[in-house]
Amino acid sequence: MSDSRLSPLPDLPPPPLALLSGASLFLDFDGTLAPIADTPDGVVVDGELLALLERLRERLDGRLAIVSGRSVATLRDLGFGAFLLAGTHGLEFAEPGELAEAPARLPAVDDAEAAFHSFATHKPGLLVERKTISVGLHFRGAPQWGDAARDLAEGLADRLGLALQPGKMLYELRPGGADKGTAVRTLMQRSPMAGGKPVFIGDDVTDEEGFAVARDLGGAGVLVGAPRATLAAFSLEQVAAVRHYLAQGVAGTG
């Protein structure tokens, strides 16, 4: 994300516990609630995390949502079926127990998937991830192919009319018209999130749009991980710090 409002030398304080008071809480998943794994299916959501989020949701009168680049289907498979979800960077929405609101999968995404598979053939470490309405090319296991993966993804995005979404060691192609910021804005107009103060906690550059909208609506963003240019107002060092902060929110202690 390129934005002149980004602080080039952030020295951000940890979020105060009071930030959670009256909050509508938006939580990224990978790198925020769970460490990033070598492969997308290598992440395990433990029962302790789910129990913590359930208690926090109760404390916030239901105002808690998971906002992720993962599809709604994958988030539910991981164990988040009882939560309000925004998947695929704001292209999908789902209430607990309800069918997901999502656009149809575009033929162009299938074309991009085929091109990714062709590129990954005979290149150990590259991984093509098929999502409900998008496709990702991961190069965490083969970083030497990162530049070539970027060139391929950029070319496909231009040729097929798809949105290119860079991530951590990942290039994803998907329909345009949405991001994590639009997800926050949409959910803030709906129950139960409406009426709260938006707080977005995330680690990736894809979360910057969420930070921006949260700030624009009177709330704040919390960056997880190493310092970098960001629109967030606060920071937490790692996943363990996020869980500790949320547990303090449940307990109501500083």
N, C-alpha and C positions, 0 to 999 in steps of 0.2 A: 504494500500500500504506500503510495506517495502522497504526503500531506504536509503542507508547510507548517501545520500546527504541531507536528511531532517535536518533542524535546530532544535535541541532539545529544545532550549529556545528562540523562536522567539520573537523579539521586533521590529515589522515591522512598518515602517512609512506608512501614507496614500499615495495612488498613486498620483503623480503630474498630473496636468491637461495636461502637455505636453506629457504624456504617450499615450494619445488618438490621438495625431497628427500623421497622416499617419498610424494609427493602422488598423489591421484586427481584429475586436472585436468579441470574442467568449463569449457568456453569458450562464451560467447555468440558470435554471429556479427556481425550488423549493429551497427556502432558500436563493436565490440570488435576483431574481426579484420579488418574492412574498414570504410571510412568509409560513413556512411549516404548513399545516393544520393537524387536527387530522385524517382525511381520505383523500385518494388521490383525491376524487371528491369534497372535501371541499374547494378547491382553486378557487378563482374567479379572472380573469384577467380584470382589469378595463381599460376603454377607455383612461384614462390619461396615463397609462403605454404604451399602444400601440402607442398612438400619440407621446410620447417621443421617443420610439424606431424608429418610422418612420422618425422623424426629425434627429435623430442621424445617421441613415443609410444614409440619404441624405448627411449629412455633411461628412461622410466617403466614399462617392462615391460608396455606396452599400456594403461595406465590414463589414457586421454585420451578425452573425449567432447565432441561439439558439442551444445549445448543451446540451442534457438532457438525463436522464435515461428514461424519458417518451417516449412512441411511437410517431411516426410522426402523426398518426391518432389522438391521444389524444392532442398533441400540436396544431393541426389544430382546433380541437373542442374547445380548450381553447381560440382561437382567433389569433393564430400565422400563419395562412395560407398564409399571404403575405410575410413571411420571409423565408430565407434560413434556413433549419432545418437539424440537425443531431440527430436522436432519438435512443433509446435503446442502449445507451452507444457506439455510433459509428457504430452500425450494420445497421442503416437505414439513408438514405439521401433523401432530397426532395427539389427541386426548387419550388418557388411559382407557383401554378397552374399546376404542373406536378405530375405524378405518383411517388410514393416513390420507391427508389431503396432499396430492402430489400430481404434477404433470405427467403425461405419458412419456415413456422412454423414446427418445428421438432416434430415427435410423442413423443419423449422423454420429450418435454416440456408439452405435454398433460398428460403424466404419472406423471410428477412432480406436475402439477396442481391438479390432482386427489389425490395425496398423501398429498398435503397441505390442501385440503378441508377435507380430512379424519382426519387430525391432528387437524384442527380448530373446528371440530364439538364438541359442548358442552363446548367450551372454549370462553366465551364471551370476546369481545375485540380484538380477532384475526381477521384479514381480509386478504382474498386472493384476489390479484389483477391480473386479466387476462390482459395481454398486447398482442400486435399483434404477437410477436414472442418470448415472454418470460412470466414468471409468478413470482409474488412477494408475500411474506408472511410478512405482517405488524404486529408488536406487540406493537406499540405505546400505544394502548388501553389496553394492558395486558402485561406489562413489566416483570411480574413474569415468563412468558413463553419464555423469550428471549434465555436462555441457551438451552432449549429443541428445540426451533426453529432453532438455529444454528446447533445443532447436527443433526437434521433431514435434513436440507439443505445441510450440508456437506456430509452426507451419500448418499443423492439422487444425488448430483453432481458426486460423485465417481462412483456410480452404473450406472447412466444414461449417463455419459460422457458429462455433461453440465458444463458450467462455473458458479461459485458461485460469485455473486456480492453483498457484504455487503453494506448497506446504513444506513441511520439514522433510527434506530428501524425497520429495514427491511432486509430481505434476499431474493435476486432475483436469479432465475436460468434462464440461457439463453445460446444460442450458444456461443462458444468462438471465439477468433481471432480478437476481436476489443475492444477498450475502448475509453475514451474521448480523449486520446492522439492520437490514430490513426485517430480519427475524425478530429482533428486539422490538422494533417499532410496531410490527404487526401484533405481537403478543401483548404489548403494553396497551393495546386497544381492546383486549379481550379479558374476560374473567378467567382465572382469578388474578392475573398479573396487573390488570388495570387498577390504578389508585395507589400503587406502591412507588417507591423510589428505585429506579433501575440500577442494579449493581451487576457488572459483568466481570467474571473471573476467567482468564484464559492465558495461554502461553504463546500462541503462534501469531505470525503476522496476519493470518486470516481472522484473528480476533480483534484487530484494530478497528474494524468497522463497528463491532459491538461496543468497544470502548467509546467510540465517537458518539454513537447514538445515545448510550447511557448518559454521557456527559451532557449532550444537548437537551436531554429530557430531565436534567436536574440531578442525575446520579453520578456514578463514577465507575471507572474501570480499574481492575487489579491485575497487574502483569505477574505471571508466574515464571520464574527462571532468571537467567542472567540478564543484567541491565542491557538495554538497547533503546534506540529511539522509539518512543511510544506515546500514545494518547492517554495511557492509563495515569491515574493520580497516585496509585499506591502499588506496592509490590510485595510478593511473597517468594521466598527463595526456591522452593521446590514443592513437589506433590505432598510430602509429609507436612510441610508448613500449611498448605491449604487445608488439609484434613484437621490439623490442630486448630486452625482458626475457626473452621466451621463447627468443630466440637465445642469450642468456647462459646460460639453463638448459641448452640443448643443449651449449654449450661447457664448462659447469661452471666459469665464471669470474664474478667479481663486477664 
